[in-house]
Amino acid sequence: MAPTLNERIEQALRRVQNPRIKSDVVSADMVRDVATTTDGKVRFTLLLDAKDDASLVRETRQAVEKLDGVTEVRVGVKDPAQASSGEPAPAPAAAPRRALPMMEQKAPAARVPAPTPVPYPHLGRILAVSSGKGGVGKSTIATNLAISLARAGYRVGLMDADIYGPNIPRMMGVNAPPDVHGDKIVPLQAHGVKIISIGFLIERDQPAIWRGPIIMKVITQFLRDVEWGELDYFLVDMPPGTGDAQLSLVQATHVDGAVIVTTPQEVAAGDALRGAKMFDRVDVPVLGIVENMSYFESPDTGKPLAIFGSGGGQRLADELEIPLFGNVPLYPPVLEGGDAGTPIVVAEPLSAAAKALTAVAEQVVTAFDLILPPRS
């Protein structure tokens, strides 16, 4: 009798090895809640410890996708600690019943002290590009800053730490699984910038439903296990807010400075203030504020129109006693270039928006020169 689809899924997953524990993911009871449909759709949960390689998600998905009759595969990811509260799900019939140690714990795990930040001197000056809320154009600022620095002759890396909404691949116009040489991931390159993003490792429509330990693992792996080479500037595009990714970054390495992106309205500036205060509390200097979508230049009169209000960025800078690095106008080709993978400093370098972004990059260099020792 031919094996069933569930049996073939189990056989395929038994060929996926977890190098940390030297066992396949089925025997280690990392695979839970396998479900299939008559038209070949497969769903299952992978229990991924913070110490495990995040690429196991891709490997398990690809192993099942190769099976005849499978039309779609979705992998949910959980921290093993999340599954420890209830009874463990039964292992597949052919596998011995074996749970990971963390899943067998009944008492709460002991509190783990915060990790000590690890220096990565080859990354150069590490800059977090952050915002208090979404929709202010933070990733647009990050990509154009990175390219502006590269065009000024600096060696630049760009890490997409927006785990939940990785937009850097689309904005930089490059998206493919990165190569691996030895034990190092090779970053992709575009517009003179080296890039890594979780978007290169998961499907475009796959949600990253991950909690703190997994986010910390991904960020640490992007810092430690990517072949960045020697860089002058290392930009990190943060997710909006003050959550796990921000805390994970400052716990993983020494961040030299941050730039806060806002728009002119008071609501955005208020959220940006909280983001700036977060960096202040973890001893990361906020170098300056960038006000995006500051004004729209009327095509009829050439006069600036304050569509989203005015002055929010300057008021925020004054309150924090730091400089306003620039006012970037609302210019439709900026959006179009981001969607097409051709940022505005590449597509229209002489436009007002591109000039403003280039000036912001110059301000960043000047600010770092004031607070850090001269580069050798």
N, C-alpha and C positions, 0 to 999 in steps of 0.2 A: 504494500500500500504506500502510495506517495505521501511524504510528510506534509502536514498541514502548514498553513502560513505561519501560525504561531511557533511551530517547531522549527521552521526555517529561520524565523527571526531570532529565536534563541541560539541556533547554531551560528548565525552570522555574528551575533553580539559576543559569543564566546571567543571569537577570534580577535576581539578588541581588548588589548592589554592595557592595564593601568600600571605604568612603570614604577610608580611610587610604592605600591604594595606587591608588585610582581605577581599579579593575578588578573584574570580576565574579569570584565565588569559584571558578568552574570554570576560567577562563583563568589565574587565579592559582595553580591546582593546590592549592587549599585543601581540595578534596573528595576523599576516598579511600575505598576499600573499599566501594563501593556494592553492596548485596545486596538482592534482592527475592525474594518467595515467590509462589506461584501464587494465594494468597488476598489479595494486595495489601499485605503487610507489607514495609516498606522500612527498611533499616539503612544508615547510612554514617557515616564519620568526618570531622570538620571540624578542620583544623589551624588553631588560633587562637593567634596571637602575643599576647604580653602587651600589645602596643600596640594590638591590635584591640579594637573595641567588642564586649563580651560579648553584646549583643543580636543579633549575627549568628547565634548558635545558634538563637534563636527564629525569626528571619527565614527561615533555610534550612528549618527544620522546617515552618513554616507554608506556605512556597512549595510543598513537596512534598505536604503534606496536602490542598491544594486540587485536586489532580489526580484525575480520575475513575479509579475502580478502586483507589485507595490507601485502605487500611483502618487502617493504623497506621504511625507514623514514629518511629524512634529515632535520635537523633544522639549519637554518641560524640565527645568533645572531647579533642584532644591538643595539646600544645605542639609547634610545628614541630621543635624540637630533638630531641624524642623520635623523630621519623621520619627524622632525618638519619643515623642509624647504618647503616641498611640501604639497599638500592637503592630509589629512589622508586617508588611504584606508578605504573603507566602512567596517563596522563590519558585521559578518555573519547575515543572514536574521532574525534569531530568537532572536538575541541579541539586546538590546537597544544600540543606537548610543552613545558611551561614550568614550572620549579620555582621556588619562592621561594628567594632567596639563602641563607637560613639552612639550607635543606634540601640545598643543594649543597656546604656546607662539609664538608671531610674532616678538617681539623684541629680540635681542641677550641676552642671559642670562648673568647676572653679573659675573665677574671673581671671581672664588672661590679661596681663599688663600690656599697655600700649607699646607697640614696637618702637625701637629706637631708629630714627631716620638714618638712612644709609647715604653717604655722599656718592655722587656719580660725577666726578670732575670732568670726565670726557664729554659730558652733555653741555658744558659751558654754563651760561647764565640761564637759569630756569625761571620762566615767566608763566604764571597762571592768568589766563584770560577768562574772566568770570562775569556773572551778572546776578542780580537779585531775582529776576523773573525771566520767563521765556518770552520769545518773540521780539527781543530788542535788537537782534542782529549780532549776537555775540560771536557765532561761528563765522559770520561774514567778516567781522573785524579780525578774528584770529587768522583766517586764511590770507587776507590781504596784508596783514602785518608780517606774516611769515614770508610771503613772496617779496614784499618790499625790502625786508632785511636781506634776503637772498640776492636780490638785484643790487643791493649796496655792497655786495662782495662777501657777506658773512656766510658761514656754514650753518644751516638751519635745519632743525628737526621740528616736526609738528605731531603731537600726540593727541588723538581724539579720546578724551576721558569722559565724553558724554555717552555713558554706557547705554542709557535708555533711548537716546535719540541721536545716533551717530550720523551726522550730516556731512562730515569732512570728505568722505569718499566722493559724494556727488559734487560738492562745491569745488574740489580740486580736480575733478574729471578723471579719476582713476579708481578702479574697484576690481580687485582680483585677489585670490588667495595668495598670500606672500610665500615665497620660497623659504626653505629652512636649510641652512648650511651648518652641518655639525649640530650643535645644540643652540644655535642662534637663529632667530627669525630675521629675514632680510626685509627691511622696510621698502615700501613702494616709493617711487619718486615722481614728482610732477612740479613743473615751474621752478626747478632748482631746489625743491624742498623735499626732505625725507619724511615719510608719513607712515603712521601706524594707526589703525582704528579697529574696534571690535566689529565694525561694519564689514571688514575684509574677511572675517571669520564666521559670520552667521549669515543666514539668508536675509534678503531685504525685508521680508514681511515677518521675520521671526522676532517676537517680543523678548526682550531681555528681562525676565522676571527674577531678578537676582537681588539678594540682600547683601549686607555689609561685608561679610567674610569673602564672598565671591568677588565683589567689586575690588576689595583690597588685593586679592590674588591677581586679578586682571591688570590692575594698575602696576603692581610690583613686577609682573612678568613683562609688561611693556617697557618698564624702565631697565630691568636687569637683563632680559633675554633677547632683546632686539639689537641687531648689529648696527648701532648708530654711527660708529666711527667717532672721530673727533669733531665736535660741534662748537660753535660760538654762542648760539642761542637755541634754546629748547622751549618751544611754546606748547602749553597744555590748554586745550579747549575744554573748559569745565562744563558740566551740566548746570542749568540754572539752580539758584537756591544755595542752601548751606547744608547739604546732606552728606551721605556716605562717601561720595567721590572726593569731595573737598577734604574731608577728614582723612581719608585714606592716602591722598597725595601727600599731605604735610606729615603724616606718620611714616610714609615710605621713604621720603628723601627731603633734603633741604631745599625749599623753594625760595629763590632769591627775591622775588617780587611778584606783584599782581597788578593787573589793570582791570578796572571795573567799567563795564559797558552799561549805559543807560540810554533812555530816550528822554525828551524834554519834560514830559508830564510828571506831576508830583507823585503819582502812584508808583511809577517805575523808579523814580529817584529814591523814594522811601524804601522800596525793596532793595535797591542797590546799596543804600546806607547800611542795611543789615548785613549784606554780603561783605562790605568793606570792614565792618566791625568784627566779623568772624575771622578774617585774615589777621586783623590786629590782635585778636586774642590768642592766636597761635604763632605770634611773632613773625608774621610775614608782612613786610612793608608794602603798602599799597602805593604804587608809584604815581598813579594818576587816573583821571576819569576820561572816558571817551563818550561824548554825546553823539549817538547815532540818530539818523532821521531828524536832524535838527530843523531843517526847513525844506520846502519845495520851491524851486525856482520857477516862477510863472513863465511858460513858453511864450506868452503874449507880451508881457511887460519886462521880463527879466528880473522882477523884484522877488525877494524871498517871502514865501508864505509859511507862517508858523502853524502848520496843520495840527501838530501834536502839542501845541503850547510852546513856551519858550523859557529858557533860563534854568531848567531843572538841573542840567549837568553842572553849570557854574555854581549854583547854590549848593549842590552836593559837594563840589570841590572846596568851596569856601568853608563849609561846615567841617570837613575833614582836614582842612588846612593843607591840601595837596593841590598840584596843578591840574587844570583842565587841559588835556593833551590835544583836544581838537573837537570841532563840530563837523560831523560828516553829513552832507545833505541827503535828503530823500531823492534818489535818482533811479528811475525804473531800470536802466541797464545794469545797476548793481544787483538787483534781484534776478534779472535775466541771466547775467553772467554766472551767478551762483548756481542756478538751475542747470546751466549748460557746461559747468566745469571750467569756466574761463573767468576768474575773478576780475573785477574792474581795473585793478592796477596792471593787468595784462591786456584786457580787451580795449580799454580807453585810458591809457596812462596820462593823457593830458586833460582829462575831465576834472571838474572841481572835486568830485568825490575821490578820485584816485589821488589827486594832489593832497587832499586832506589826510588820507590814509598814509601816504608816504611821509607826511609831516609827523604823524603820530609815531611811526616807526623811528624817525629821527629823535623824537622826544624820549622814547623808550631807551635808546642807546645812551643819550645824555644823562637820563636819570640813573641808569645803572652805573655809569662812570662816576657819579657823585657818591654812591653809597658802597660801591665795591672797589677793591684794590685794582689798580691798572692791570689789564690782561698782558701776559707775557707774549 
